[in-house]
């Protein structure tokens, strides 16, 4: 350890983080109770920028019959994805975090005030594009879904285990690109299951439609 | 605003964040002075998981003649990328952040203790895969480079402006996949330049080698 530079300096970072997380946890429990009371299934979609979260919601909304869907759309800046989804005629509440790297329970709570009256059956919460921070923040959701594209590399479960551990399902997007990238689907699924053996896995392409029916069946089968 | 739920609760988040950032800034200035004294050019590579940061360093190291290169390799978990690079025979210091979403000046300082003796000309600092948090943390680098793959979508500069604003160069990776994705290279470059008009842009593919020479010339031309 170098003495002159103070590089061993302690910060309060850990304690502060724990304080924020426990405040968030209380609000998340309140969200959960609210969703339950209204019979809303809330699905927290977590993944890197460009993993295809918005496209997945678009494709899902177009094909999902008999369910009322609403969306909370988180982005660090711009309301573009929210507008893209609102164009489908579904209720969307945009949350622009101003650079904050994840949604928290408070943001979701405030946004859901605008959606409650629509009485959705399913609420998709598209988290900020980020494979790390969202994994630490409970939003009161019923289900966390990791969205990972085949262009991101199959080592991601080991490098970003938190998100995979927290999730109940993994959607592997852009499988139409498999012939053009070095990506071993079986290996990825193996690594993901090593971290979370009960993870349901849905490889799909919203471009070709391949794999979408299994994902839609899964959503329909939610209790 | 709903009164019963406490959703308007103030947190100390902003003040805390400012305190951490100013402590980081002091250490970053110390790093900068250290690098300058030794004649090291430090390059902070920032991008999403799977954008191709490690592959870019690999390709760069293999083709860059006449420069001594060292790498600080940041990952939330695993030392896999560090091992991949060490296999090329270059000095690598691994920083495993344990889930923290960015490198900070202190981590870089500690890691550089292990590299100083190698007297590198160029120091690549591969930040944690994340397009948001690393943009807030000065590491004392000379240059920030955003790495974005063509599979991530051309809207990223508008949604994640902070990183593009902070950077001096943008490397657009995986251009070999352009025929298979909906991605307008010109539009992306236009959006990036609207946020940062002086950004140098290098579209390239480490798979085919296309575009690599311009990037290598750029590195050689650094003062």
Interface residues (C-beta under 8 A of the other chain):
Chain A: X2 X5 X6 X7 X9 X11 X12 X13 X16 X20 X23 X27 X30 X48 X49 X50 X75 X76 X77 X78 X80 X99 X101 X106 X109 X110 X113 X128 X129 X130 X131 X132 X133 X135 X136 X149 X151 X152 X153 X155 X156 X158 X159 X160 X161 X162 X174 X176 X177 X180 X181
Chain B: X2 X5 X6 X7 X9 X11 X12 X13 X16 X20 X23 X27 X30 X48 X49 X50 X75 X76 X77 X78 X80 X99 X101 X106 X109 X110 X113 X128 X129 X130 X131 X132 X133 X135 X136 X149 X151 X152 X153 X155 X156 X158 X159 X160 X161 X162 X174 X176 X177 X180 X181
